[in-house]
Amino acid sequence: MDPNQFFGHHLDPLSLVGKAIALSLSVILSGSVGFERQCRGQPAGLRTHILVGVGATLITLTSVEFGIGGAGAHGDGARLAAQIVSGIGFLGAGAIIRDGLTVHGLTTAASIWVVAAIGIAIGAGPRLGEVAVVATLIVLATLTILTWLEDTLHLKQNLLSLRVVVREPVAGPARVLTLLAENHIIVQAVEFENGSAETAAVLRTMLVRIKLPAGYARSKCLLLLANEASIKSFDLT
């Protein structure tokens, strides 16, 4: 089996044309993943994914040149490409946002990581470039079809982050939790924010992660909280 075959066509990965095709393919594949993320309003979208994919491909192409001693360069090519896997973690971490008790961006961080893997496969050679195409199709199916199934079958938990400021620092939190329980709203976690000594004497802020029952409207929960006299203010996201 010819390792330089790309879907039945011979491609020289060491030629300028072969490298240009590899970089162009990286733009298409990583861009398709980034386009899906951008359509869903994620902070890391089309441009970020393309830059990650092209960068991973370029580094891998350079690693191959190092490995064969091309362009007068010598060294262990695997060591250079291996740094992509560890280094991309820092970029992925930037896409993860913690908002109170809720964490956003885990899927986007994973998509950045897998785009880097796709770029490495493209740069490694035409045969692995075929695998990169298949992997991209799997990633797109995961991000689109499985998301649709989750929404259709209601598999995704409807978790919300609730920030409540109560007027009575001692009895207020217990009253809020009792109110939620009486309305069958499931409380997943509770945290309390530390304020100044003067503020803590009259107010207390609590962060609650809740799950609304099936068919329970968000507007009903807002009305429930608004009618509680011990609550000074609240924010439901």
C-alpha positions as CSV (number, residue, x, y, z in Angstrom):
1,M,0.0,0.0,0.0
2,D,1.4,3.4,-1.1
3,P,1.6,5.6,2.0
4,N,1.4,8.7,-0.3
5,Q,-2.0,7.8,-1.7
6,F,-4.7,10.3,-0.8
7,F,-8.1,8.8,-1.7
8,G,-6.6,7.0,-4.7
9,H,-4.4,9.9,-5.9
10,H,-0.6,9.9,-5.5
11,L,0.6,12.9,-3.5
12,D,4.2,13.8,-2.7
13,P,4.1,15.1,0.9
14,L,7.6,16.6,0.6
15,S,6.9,18.7,-2.4
16,L,5.7,22.3,-2.2
17,V,2.4,21.3,-3.9
18,G,1.9,18.5,-1.4
19,K,2.5,20.8,1.6
20,A,0.2,23.5,0.1
21,I,-2.5,20.9,-0.3
22,A,-2.0,19.7,3.3
23,L,-2.3,23.3,4.6
24,S,-5.4,23.9,2.5
25,L,-7.0,20.7,3.6
26,S,-6.3,21.8,7.2
27,V,-8.1,25.1,6.6
28,I,-11.2,23.2,5.2
29,L,-11.4,20.6,7.9
30,S,-10.6,22.8,10.9
31,G,-12.8,25.6,9.5
32,S,-15.8,23.3,9.3
33,V,-15.5,22.5,13.0
34,G,-14.9,26.1,13.8
35,F,-17.9,27.2,11.7
36,E,-20.2,24.9,13.7
37,R,-18.8,26.4,17.0
38,Q,-19.3,29.9,15.8
39,C,-22.9,29.2,14.7
40,R,-23.6,28.3,18.3
41,G,-22.2,31.5,19.5
42,Q,-19.0,30.1,21.1
43,P,-16.1,32.5,21.8
44,A,-13.6,30.2,19.9
45,G,-15.1,30.0,16.4
46,L,-14.0,29.9,12.8
47,R,-10.7,31.8,12.9
48,T,-9.5,30.2,16.1
49,H,-10.0,26.7,14.9
50,I,-8.5,27.4,11.5
51,L,-5.4,28.9,13.1
52,V,-5.0,25.9,15.5
53,G,-5.5,23.4,12.6
54,V,-3.1,25.2,10.3
55,G,-0.5,25.7,13.0
56,A,-0.6,22.0,14.0
57,T,-0.2,21.0,10.4
58,L,2.7,23.4,9.8
59,I,4.5,22.2,12.9
60,T,4.0,18.6,11.9
61,L,5.3,19.3,8.4
62,T,8.3,20.9,9.9
63,S,8.8,17.9,12.2
64,V,8.8,15.6,9.1
65,E,11.5,17.8,7.5
66,F,13.6,17.6,10.7
67,G,13.2,13.8,10.8
68,I,14.5,13.3,7.3
69,G,17.1,16.0,7.5
70,G,15.4,18.2,4.8
71,A,16.3,21.8,4.2
72,G,19.6,21.2,6.1
73,A,17.7,20.7,9.4
74,H,18.4,17.7,11.6
75,G,16.7,16.5,14.8
76,D,14.0,14.4,16.3
77,G,10.9,15.4,14.5
78,A,8.6,13.6,17.0
79,R,9.6,15.8,19.8
80,L,8.5,19.0,18.0
81,A,5.1,17.5,17.0
82,A,4.6,16.1,20.5
83,Q,4.6,19.7,22.0
84,I,1.4,20.4,20.1
85,V,-0.6,18.0,22.2
86,S,0.6,19.5,25.5
87,G,0.7,23.1,24.4
88,I,-2.9,23.1,23.0
89,G,-4.2,22.5,26.5
90,F,-3.4,26.1,27.5
91,L,-5.5,27.4,24.6
92,G,-8.3,25.0,25.4
93,A,-8.3,26.1,29.0
94,G,-8.9,29.7,27.8
95,A,-12.2,28.6,26.3
96,I,-13.5,27.3,29.6
97,I,-15.5,29.8,31.6
98,R,-16.7,29.3,35.2
99,D,-19.8,31.3,35.9
100,G,-20.7,30.7,39.6
101,L,-21.5,27.0,39.8
102,T,-21.8,26.6,36.1
103,V,-18.9,25.7,33.7
104,H,-19.2,26.7,30.1
105,G,-16.9,26.0,27.1
106,L,-15.9,22.4,27.8
107,T,-17.1,21.2,24.3
108,T,-15.4,24.1,22.6
109,A,-12.1,23.3,24.4
110,A,-12.4,19.7,23.3
111,S,-13.1,20.8,19.7
112,I,-9.9,22.9,19.8
113,W,-8.0,19.9,21.0
114,V,-9.4,17.5,18.4
115,V,-8.7,20.1,15.6
116,A,-5.1,20.1,16.7
117,A,-5.1,16.3,16.3
118,I,-6.6,16.6,12.9
119,G,-3.9,19.1,11.9
120,I,-1.2,16.7,13.1
121,A,-2.7,13.8,11.1
122,I,-2.8,16.0,7.9
123,G,0.8,17.1,8.3
124,A,2.0,13.5,9.0
125,G,1.2,12.3,5.5
126,P,-1.5,11.7,2.8
127,R,-2.6,8.4,4.3
128,L,-3.3,9.9,7.7
129,G,-4.9,12.8,5.9
130,E,-7.6,10.4,4.8
131,V,-8.1,9.5,8.5
132,A,-8.3,13.2,9.3
133,V,-11.2,13.6,6.9
134,V,-13.0,10.7,8.5
135,A,-12.3,12.1,12.0
136,T,-13.7,15.5,11.0
137,L,-16.9,13.9,9.8
138,I,-17.2,12.1,13.1
139,V,-16.6,15.3,15.0
140,L,-19.2,17.2,13.0
141,A,-21.7,14.4,13.6
142,T,-21.0,14.5,17.3
143,L,-21.5,18.3,17.5
144,T,-24.6,18.4,15.4
145,I,-26.5,15.1,15.3
146,L,-25.9,14.2,18.9
147,T,-26.8,17.7,20.0
148,W,-30.1,17.3,18.1
149,L,-30.7,13.9,19.8
150,E,-30.1,15.4,23.2
151,D,-32.6,18.2,22.6
152,T,-35.1,15.8,21.1
153,L,-35.0,13.1,23.7
154,H,-34.4,15.7,26.6
155,L,-31.2,13.9,27.6
156,K,-29.4,17.1,28.6
157,Q,-30.0,18.3,32.1
158,N,-31.6,21.7,32.4
159,L,-29.2,23.1,34.9
160,L,-29.3,26.7,35.8
161,S,-27.2,28.9,38.0
162,L,-29.1,31.0,40.5
163,R,-27.5,33.9,42.4
164,V,-29.7,35.1,45.3
165,V,-29.1,38.0,47.8
166,V,-31.3,37.6,50.9
167,R,-32.1,40.2,53.4
168,E,-31.9,37.9,56.5
169,P,-28.4,36.4,56.6
170,V,-29.5,33.6,59.0
171,A,-33.0,32.5,58.1
172,G,-33.1,33.8,54.5
173,P,-31.0,31.0,52.9
174,A,-33.0,28.3,54.5
175,R,-36.3,30.0,53.4
176,V,-35.0,30.1,49.8
177,L,-34.0,26.4,49.8
178,T,-37.4,25.5,51.3
179,L,-39.2,27.5,48.7
180,L,-37.3,25.6,45.9
181,A,-38.0,22.2,47.5
182,E,-41.7,22.9,47.8
183,N,-41.9,23.6,44.1
184,H,-40.0,20.4,43.3
185,I,-36.9,22.3,42.0
186,I,-33.9,20.2,42.5
187,V,-30.9,21.8,44.2
188,Q,-27.6,20.4,42.9
189,A,-25.1,22.6,44.9
190,V,-25.1,25.6,47.2
191,E,-22.3,28.1,47.8
192,F,-22.1,31.3,49.8
193,E,-20.2,34.4,48.9
194,N,-18.2,36.1,51.6
195,G,-18.9,39.8,51.9
196,S,-17.7,42.6,54.2
197,A,-18.5,42.4,57.9
198,E,-21.0,45.2,57.6
199,T,-22.7,43.7,54.6
200,A,-22.8,40.2,56.1
201,A,-24.8,41.6,59.0
202,V,-27.8,42.5,56.9
203,L,-27.4,40.6,53.6
204,R,-26.1,37.2,52.4
205,T,-25.4,36.1,48.9
206,M,-25.8,32.5,47.9
207,L,-25.1,30.7,44.6
208,V,-27.4,27.8,43.9
209,R,-27.2,25.3,41.0
210,I,-30.8,24.1,40.3
211,K,-32.6,21.8,37.9
212,L,-36.1,22.7,36.9
213,P,-38.7,19.9,36.7
214,A,-39.9,18.7,33.3
215,G,-42.4,21.2,31.9
216,Y,-41.6,23.8,34.6
217,A,-41.3,27.2,32.8
218,R,-38.4,29.4,33.6
219,S,-40.8,32.4,33.9
220,K,-42.6,30.5,36.7
221,C,-39.4,30.2,38.6
222,L,-38.7,33.9,38.2
223,L,-42.1,34.8,39.5
224,L,-41.7,32.5,42.4
225,L,-38.4,34.2,43.4
226,A,-39.8,37.6,42.9
227,N,-42.7,37.0,45.3
228,E,-40.4,35.9,48.1
229,A,-40.1,38.8,50.6
230,S,-36.7,37.7,52.0
231,I,-35.0,37.9,48.6
232,K,-33.5,41.3,47.9
233,S,-32.3,40.5,44.4
234,F,-31.6,37.4,42.2
235,D,-30.1,36.5,38.9
236,L,-31.0,33.2,37.0
237,T,-28.8,32.1,34.1
